[in-house]
Amino acid sequence: MGSEAIRAVTDADGMEAVAAVDPRAASTVVSLGEGRSLTCTGDLAEAIAQSAPDVMVDFTTADAAEENLRTALAAGVNCVVGTTGLAEDALAELAREAPEDTALFYAPNFAIGAVLMMQFAEKAARFMPHAEIIELHHDKKLDAPSGTAIRTARMIAAARDRVPTSPGSETELESMKGARGALVHEVSVHSVRLPGLVAHQEVLFGGQSQTLSIRHDSIDRASFMPGVVLAVREVCSRSGLVVGLENFLGE
Ligand SMILES: NC(=O)c1ccc[n+]([C@@H]2O[C@H](COP(=O)([O-])OP(=O)(O)OC[C@H]3O[C@@H](n4cnc5c(N)ncnc54)[C@H](O)[C@@H]3O)[C@@H](O)[C@H]2O)c1
């Protein structure tokens, strides 16, 4: 995701990628196309001091991201973070500690279709409170459930006016633990990890003699890049913590 983001920023109007940081891949060369390249270094604080970026984009791991964000925000660098597995209160705390006029933007999913899926699910939950989520990702994904599933569950929970007693809240009745998924904000979430997948999610609603399925599929990491570029553009005019790409999409 980091290398893809660097190339997307390089191709975007009025933007330039000025540094690449990955301690585990230091000295790797990221190709920018047309014979241009950027050398990856291992020290974020040094990279910020040398290149004075307006924005840092973080796609790493939850532990690394927290440290990276602390370093960048303290230097007054706006942050766009796509790394999942970070608690939202940890992000809020980081944003609170940041200098005034510095923004921290987090999106659990930068794909426009995924944002629409979450919004459609939120709308459906008002009328069909019985909902379950199946999220499917590649087998290298470190966290489960996905950030998108957690956010979708939260949006469904906030939108529906009652919590159905069944199905979704009866996990104590399982004869095998995990059979009914994990309860996230009282919504059952099932996580699938398989090679061959990229990032997919289906939200299922059940009502009287009917079901509704809302599905989104990212079939390539390129699906996230227009959202990353939009966030890099928009974050500079914000401050504090902003969560979700929908904040930058207008009505
Ligand atoms: N929000 C979204 O739309 C979205 C989309 C895809 C992936 N993700 C998330 O982005 C994160 C990265 O995904 P990925 O598929 O690129 O993973 P990846 O494992 O391919 O890449 C992560 C990279 O981070 C590097 N890294 C580790 N510690 C670091 C540090 N301290 N500083 C800099 N780099 C460091 C690793 O060496 C590795 O190269 C995951 O949390 C994933 O869930 C989010």
The ligand as an ORCA input file, in Angstrom:
! r2SCAN-3c Opt
* xyz 0 1
  N      -7.673      1.884      4.885
  C      -7.618      1.173      3.750
  O      -8.322      1.443      2.754
  C      -6.633      0.041      3.677
  C      -6.448     -0.680      2.486
  C      -5.501     -1.693      2.470
  C      -4.734     -1.959      3.598
  N      -4.975     -1.249      4.737
  C      -4.158     -1.428      5.953
  O      -2.886     -0.840      5.722
  C      -1.899     -1.521      6.499
  C      -0.752     -1.954      5.594
  O      -1.249     -2.869      4.627
  P      -0.279     -3.511      3.538
  O      -1.110     -4.482      2.797
  O       0.450     -2.455      2.812
  O       0.723     -4.309      4.501
  P       2.242     -4.774      4.177
  O       2.579     -5.760      5.258
  O       2.368     -5.167      2.764
  O       3.088     -3.447      4.380
  C       3.315     -2.867      5.639
  C       4.723     -2.267      5.579
  O       4.941     -1.480      6.747
  C       6.330     -1.586      7.007
  N       6.644     -1.092      8.345
  C       6.676     -1.784      9.513
  N       7.027     -0.953     10.514
  C       7.225      0.271      9.978
  C       7.589      1.542     10.515
  N       7.835      1.695     11.832
  N       7.685      2.594      9.667
  C       7.446      2.439      8.356
  N       7.097      1.264      7.782
  C       6.977      0.194      8.595
  C       6.643     -3.055      6.784
  O       8.024     -3.268      6.612
  C       5.843     -3.321      5.528
  O       6.623     -3.100      4.360
  C      -2.644     -2.678      7.197
  O      -3.013     -2.263      8.495
  C      -3.891     -2.873      6.335
  O      -4.975     -3.419      7.066
  C      -5.888     -0.258      4.786
*
